[in-house]
């Protein structure tokens, strides 16, 4: 790549399919569509863990959760493991952040020269109550994670995103004439719940035009036993006040996707107004997806495409136009950031810059794992070519042929014809980690964390009960 600035935008909880450029039948994202049209969209991108804090720690370091041992939302990144920000600082590259990081604390050396209005875990500890995972110890949630109110309006999150966008626009204007290439990370929270969105974006999705969701339990779908236990930890679907409110939740989520797109449009317009578009590479992605009612599930925290897949777009100088179907992950984005500036990052074997991924085999392996809220055991995903394995410790596998069944409607793990495929995927998984030993390590680290906080009863009271509160801002 030629020397250029790098602008990395990361949202929170954006389902990979919820973009016009990804072929969604009704979600409106004109600015993301325009970004994809002038660059590369990665159609099979994944998170290393489908929950905020571990995913962001892995993105920072280029390492999987079983390598960072930052398993859940009570184990935030504190800069003690070197990440891409440190690598850029070593290289003398100016690197700053604006917005959501979801790390431990602002004073930690996380690899940024300046952190503007950073959003961190609540109280520097995060959701300790969700670290109590064993089925006979955990406490099932009674509150509604999605928020008390659902529908049109404003929330602390929409106000925070507005402040992040305004600071980003100012920053770009301030750096319009800077000769040395810079790296700017921008963290937006939409479309993460609470499901409250400005009226004009809510109105884009009339309730009477929203389609039915797939595989809903009320229509006879039997959820996988692991998923059933995980969802029971906080069953959002059961807490809707009415069918209309459930539809309002869908409209609000999709409205937040369009609100996010609107904000990204403001940032790219500011980039253009500052005369920086031609000399800036822009990368957009999200930390994980959202189920949005599929299988009767809301939020993330499982290995289905709605939750574990993420959007990923790269545009700028020397970036080809088109769609890359080769599987990639947020770890490859970590590698891309350091590669862009000729820096180095100690990282997991197999990650590579996105520019090189376009030349890789479509059978490239991508991996994800989950050891957080609601999980009674570890869950592991392996994607290779058309096949996707979901392995649950202590439960039966799921296997999907994403070429023939992109909606994951049929688990084909028990078909004798797929025995060789399944064995091969398990062998590949074993090359990355031992699922049983990894599961034990996660539980041991979480038990130690709980003990440090005074035991289970004390731990159950620690941490934000729902969405992490943003910092106070002036908009």
N, C-alpha and C positions, 0 to 999 in steps of 0.2 A: 504494500500500500504506500502511496505517496503520503508525505507528512500532512496531516490535517487535524483539525480539532475533533474531539469525540464527545458527543452528547448522548448519554445513556438515560432513558426514561423507563422507570419500572413502576407499574401500577400494582394494585393488590386485588387478587381474587377475580381476575378477568378470564372467563372461560374462553378457550382458544377459538371456539367456533363462533363466538358472538361478535363477528365483524363481517361487514359486507364483502370484503376481499377474501374472506374464508368461505364464502358461499352461503352465509346464513340467509334464510328466506325473508327476514324482515328487520333485523337489527341494523340501525343506521349509524355508520361510522365513516362519513365521507373523508375526514382528514387522515385517518389511518389507511383508508383505501388509497388515497393519493400518495401517501408515503410508500405503501407497498408497490404502487404502480411505477415508481421511479427507482425501485430497489429490488431486494430479494425477500420474499416471505418464506419462512421455514414452516412447512405444513405439518411437521411431526416433531414439535418441540415439547419438552417435558421439564417438570420441576424435579429436583433431587429429593424433595419431600413435600407432600401436599398439605403443608401448614406453614404459617408465616415465619416464625423465628428460626427454625432449623433450615428452611429453604434459603433465607437471607444470609445465614451464617455460611452455608455452602457456597452461595453465590460470591460472598466476600472472599472466600479462601480457595475456591476451586477444589474443595474436598467434599466427599460424601459425609452424611451425618455420622455413620459408624467410624469415620476417621476423625472428625472434629469432636465426637462424643457430646455434641450439643443436640440433644434428642427432641426437645419439646419447647413449648413457649415459656418455660421457666429457666431456660438455659440460653441466654442471649449472647451474641458475639461481643467480646470485649477488647478485641485487637491483639490478644496474646498469641494467636495464630496468625502468621503473616498472610496478608491478602494482596489483592491486586492494587489496592490503594498504596500500600507500603512499597510495592515494586515500582509504581510510578514515582513516588517520592524519592526513592533511591536513584531514579533516573533523572531527577530534576524536573519532572513534568508537573506543572501546576494542576492540582486535583482538588476539587471542592464538591460539596453536596448541598442540595436544597431539598428539604422535605423529609418524608418518612424513611427511616433506616431500620427501625425496630431492633436496634442493638441494645447494649446494657445502659450506657450512660454517656452523656456528651463529653465528659472529661477523659474518657478512654481513648487511647491512641489507635483509632480505627482505620487510619490510612487517608485521612482528608486534611488538607491544609486548613480549611475552614468548613464548619458544618452550619449551614444557615437554617434556622427554625427546625431543628431536627426533632423527629418524633421517635421516642424510644419506648421500651417496655415500661409498664406501669411500676413506678417506685424502684426501678432498677432490678426487680426480681421477676416480673412477669407472672404468669398464671400458675403458681405453685400448686393450687388445688387440682389442676389437671394432670399433675405428675403422679397422683395417686391413681394407678391404673388397674391394679389387680381387682378382679371381679368381686372378691369378697371384702375389699377394703374401700373401693371407690364410693363416692356419693353421687347418685344420679341428680342431674340438674333439674331445678324447679322453675328457674327463670327462663325468659325467652331470649336466646342469644341474638336473634335477628333484630331486637329492639322493641320497646313498648309500643311505638307508633310506626306504622308502615303506610307510605303513600307520599303525595306531593308535599313539598315544603323545603325547609333548610335544616341542616344539622351541623354539629360541630365539625363533622368530616367535610361537608361541602364548603363550609367557611374556611377550613384549613387548606383544602385544595385551591381555593381562590387565592389565599395568601401565598401558597407555594408558587402558583403560576405568576402572580404579580412580581414576586421576588426574582423568579427566573427571567422574566422579561427585562427587569432592571439590570440583572447580571449580564445578560447578553448585550444590552446596550453599552454597559460599562466596559465590556471586553471586545467591542467591535474592532478596535484598532490594535489589539495585542498581537505582536508578531510571533511570539512563541506559541506553538500549538498547546492547547489545554484540554483537560478532561473535566466535564461537568456531569455529575449524577443528579437526576431529579426523581424524587419519590412521591408519587401521587397515591391517595388511598382508595378512590373510587375504582371499581364498583363494590368494594367491601361494604358489608352491612355496618350500621343500621340502614335499612332500606327506605331512605328518605331522599328525594331527588327534587330539584327545582321543577315547578309546574310544567314549563314548556317541554321538558324532556320526558316527564311522565306522560304527557298528552300524546306523545308519539306512538304510544302502545295502548290503544283502546282495549279495555278488558274483554269486550265481546268479540275481539279478533284474535285473541291469544289461543294458540293450539293446545290440545291435550298433551301432557307429558308422556313419555314412554315408560313402560314397565311399572306402572303404579300398583302398589299392593292391593288397592281397592278393586283392581281389575284382575286380580288373581296371581300377580307376580309374587313369587316366594324369594325374598332376599337371601343372599348367602348368609350362613349363620354368623360368620365373623362380622359382616356388615350390619346384621341385625343387632348384635351386641354393641357394636361401636355406636350405632345410631341411637340406641336406647339411653346412652349417656346423656344426650340432650336432643330429644325428638322434636325438632322444630315443626315438622308437618302436623304433629298432634296438637300444637299450641295455637294454630290459627283460630281466630274467633268465628270465622265464617268462610264459606267458599269464595265469597267476594274478596275477603282480605287475602286469601291465598293468591288469587289472580292479581290483586294489587301488589303483592310481593314480587310476582313475576314482572309486572309492568315497571315497578320501581327498579328492579335489578337491571332490566334492559335499558331503562331510562338512565341509570347511572353509567352504563356502558357508553351511551351517547353523550352524557355529561363529560365523562372522561375524554371522549373523542373531541368534544368542543374545547376542552382545556389543552389537549395536545395540539389542536389547530392554532390556538393562541400562541403556543410556544414556537411552533414552526413558522408562524407569521412573523413573530418577533425575530427569529433567526434570519428570516428573509429581509426584514426591514433593516437589520444591522449589517446586511451585506455579507453574511456568514454562510449562507446555504451552500455555495459552491466549494467552500473549503471546510466543511464540517460533515463528518459521518454521524448519522443518527441511528441509534438502535433502540427499538421499543420491545419490551416484554413485560411479563407479570410474574409474581412469585408462585402462583398456583391458580387453579380455576375455581369453579363453583358448580354444584349439581343442579341448582335452580329447579328443584322439584322432580327431576328424573329419578325413578325408583322410589319416590316419596322421600328423597333426601335433599337437604339444604346445606349450604356451606361446602367445605372441602373434606379432607381427612379420609379419603379412600383412593383406590387405584383405578377407578374408571376414568375414561377419557375426559368427562366433564370436569373432573377434579384435578387430575394429574397432568393433563396437557396444558400448555400455555401458548399464548400468541408470541410470535417472534418475527420482527421485521428489521432489516438493515438497509439503509439507503445512504448514498453519498458518493464522493469521488472513488472511482475504480470499483464500485459495487455493481455487479451485473443485475440486469432486470429479469425477473421471472420468479418461479416457485421452485424451491428445493424440497424434495420429498424425503431426503435422507434424515433419519432420526437424529435429533440434537438435544442438548439440555442446557440449563442455565450455567452449568460448569463450562460448557463451550463458550458461553458469553464471557465468563471470567478470563478464559484463555485469549479471547478476541481482544479484550481491553488491553492486556499487557503486550500482546503481539502488535497491536496498532502503533505502539510507541517503542517497539524493539526492546521491551523489558522482559524480565523472567519471573515466573511464579512457580513455586513448588506446588504441584497439583496431582490430582488422581491420574493414574495411567489411563490413556485412551481419550482424554479430552483434547480438543484441537480448536484453533481459530475457525470461526464460521466461514471465512473465505476458503479455507481448505476443505471444509465439510462438503462443499458443493462438488468436490472431486472424489469424495469417498463413496464406498459401496452403500447401496440402499439397505444392506444387511448389517450395517453398523449397529452395535449394541448400545442401548441407553437404559439406565438403571434408576430406580427410585425406591425409597423406603419410608416407612411410617412407624413411629414409636410414641405417639403423643396422645392427646385428649381422646378418651373413649376406647382406645385400642387395648383389648385384653391380651393381645400378643402382637409381635411384630408382623408387618405386612411388607412384602417386597414385590416390585414390578420389574420385569425384564422385557424390553421390546427389541425384537430382532426381525427385520424384514416385515413380512405380513403377520408374524406371530407375536402375541403378547401373553406372557405368563404373569399371573398374580399368585404369589405363594404366601400363604398365611401359616405361621407357626402354630401347629396343633389343630389345623383345620384343612379341609380338602382344597386343592388348587382350583383356580379358574384359568382357562385357556381360551383365547379369542383369536379368530382369524380375521384381522382387521381389513384385509382385502375383500373378503367375501361378506363380512359382517361388521362394517365400520361403526354401527350403533351398539355393538356388544350385546346383542339380543340373546345369543345362544352360547352357553359355556360348552366347549367341545373337549374338555380335559379328559372325560371318561371314554371317549371313542377310541376303540382299539387301533384304528387307523392312524391316530395321532400319538401313539405311545413313543415312537422314536423321536418325534418332534419334542415331546414333553421331556424326555430323558436328556435330549441335547440342550434344552433350555436350562434344565436343572444343573447340568454340568457347567454351563456358562455362568450361572448364578454363583456356583461354588467357587469360581475363579475370582469373583468380586468380594464375596464374604461368605462366612458360614452362618446361615440364617439363625440356627439354634443358639450358637455362641453369641451372635450379635444381639439377639433377643435377651439373653441372660445379662449381657453387659448393660443394655439399656435399663432393664429393671434394677440392676445393682446400683447404677449411677443415680437413678431416680429415688431409690430407697435412701441412699446417702444424702441426697439433697433434702428430702423430706425430714430426715433425722436432724440435719443441720438447722432446720427451721422449727425444731421443737416437737417433731412427731406428727402423726397423721392428723390428729384433731386440730392442731395449730395450722398445719399446711392447708387444710381444707378451707381456711378462712383467708388465705393470702393470695393476692392478685386481683386484677380487674375481673369482675364477673362476666363481662362480655367483651365488646369491642374496646381495644386499647384507647384511652383518652388521648387526644392530640394536645400539643402545647398551646398555650394562649398566644393568639396572634391578633394583629390589627389589620383589618382588611379595608 
